Amino acid sequence: MIVGSMVILCVGFGAYKLSQLQVEQIKQHTGKNADDLSESKLEAAMDKLDIEGQEPTDQKNACLKLNRIRIHLS
């Protein structure tokens, strides 16, 4: 989900709020799109690249949960 210049990745049970530049750095480092990585591989790449994601706001978390429910019901 893209929000302004930030990207929110839902991976496993976590959500990560990253800049588009950070997402591109992860892609270059791993050779895969950030949203295609497992939670552990995404966190390992973020650690290696010294990237700290921000926590999504409560409102964005509620939206993410709703989208997950919609996907599950599809």
C-alpha positions in Angstrom: 0.0 0.0 0.0 1.5 3.4 -1.0 0.6 6.4 1.2 2.1 9.6 -0.1 5.8 9.1 -0.5 5.8 6.2 2.0 5.1 2.5 1.4 3.5 0.3 4.0 4.4 -3.4 3.6 2.4 -6.1 5.3 4.6 -9.1 5.8 3.6 -12.0 8.0 2.0 -10.4 11.1 4.0 -7.2 10.9 3.6 -3.9 9.0 6.5 -1.7 8.0 6.3 1.9 6.9 9.3 2.7 4.6 10.2 5.4 2.1 10.1 4.5 -1.6 13.9 4.9 -1.6 14.3 2.4 1.2 12.0 -0.1 -0.7 14.2 0.3 -3.7 17.4 -0.2 -1.6 15.9 -3.5 -0.3 15.1 -4.6 -3.8 18.6 -3.9 -5.1 20.1 -5.7 -2.1 17.9 -8.8 -2.2 17.0 -9.0 -5.9 13.4 -9.3 -5.0 10.5 -6.8 -4.4 10.3 -6.1 -0.7 6.7 -7.3 -0.5 7.8 -10.7 -1.9 10.2 -11.3 1.0 9.4 -13.2 4.2 9.3 -11.3 7.4 12.6 -12.6 8.5 14.3 -11.9 5.1 12.9 -8.4 5.0 14.1 -7.7 8.6 17.5 -9.1 7.7 17.8 -6.9 4.7 16.7 -3.9 6.7 19.3 -4.7 9.4 22.0 -5.1 6.8 21.1 -1.8 5.1 20.6 0.0 8.5 17.0 0.8 7.6 14.6 1.5 10.4 11.0 1.4 9.4 8.4 3.6 11.1 5.3 2.2 12.8 2.1 2.8 10.8 -0.4 4.9 12.7 -3.5 3.3 14.3 -5.6 4.5 11.5 -3.4 2.9 8.9 -3.2 -0.3 10.9 -7.0 -0.5 11.0 -7.1 0.0 7.2 -4.5 -2.8 6.8 -6.5 -5.2 8.9 -9.6 -4.5 6.9 -7.7 -5.2 3.7 -6.3 -8.4 5.1 -9.9 -9.5 6.0 -11.1 -8.7 2.4 -8.2 -10.7 0.9 -8.9 -13.6 3.2 -12.6 -13.6 2.3 -11.9 -13.5 -1.5 
